[in-house]
Every structure is written in structure tokens, then in C-alpha cells.
Amino acid sequence: MTPPRWMTRKELAAELRVSVDTVRTLEVQGKLPKPVYLTPRLPRYDRQAVEAALGVVQTDADARYADEVAERIARAARRPRGGKRARRQEP
């Protein structure tokens, strides 16, 4: 039986054998992808994106997907954070 594609934070923590707080920390550090919010209060993690971010590669397609996810995470980490004040003001 195939495991479900979408996981809660608690399910992901149990699968990785870490605490829910560690999942949040890994997310902030960019080591895990951000969850997809199905509704404003319903975050879910895409199993394929998590496996790709953690380097679980089984096929060439998985390897390409892992590279794509890693690049997206790296781009998001380089993006400036914050609102208008965080942006550089042009003179």
C-alpha cells in the first residue's frame, strides 16, 4: 500500500523520528520545504517534496525532482524577507 502523499506536521515528525518543534526548525532553516496550506489552518507536507529535500532518491525522475526542490529552497533562502521597510529604498 502506498503511503498518503500529504502529511501533517505531527505525521512528518513521527516519520522522521523528531519532535514537531524540530520539523518547524528544519523548515525555517530551509532543510525542509514549507507546507502547503490547504485551508488557512490546514498545513500539509508533500511527501515527494520532503523526500526530495532530504535526498531520498530512487530513480532519475526522483533525482531531477530533488534538484528542482533544492534549487527552489535555495532561491527562497536568498530572497529578502520582510515588508516595505526591509526593501532597499531608492534615492
Number of C-alpha atoms within 10 A of each C-alpha: 3 4 7 8 11 16 18 15 19 15 14 20 17 13 10 12 11 12 14 17 12 13 20 16 13 14 15 13 12 17 17 22 23 18 18 13 11 9 8 7 7 11 16 20 20 19 15 17 22 20 17 23 22 14 14 14 16 9 9 9 10 17 15 13 18 22 15 15 20 21 13 14 19 13 10 13 13 9 8 10 11 8 7 8 8 9 10 8 7 4 3
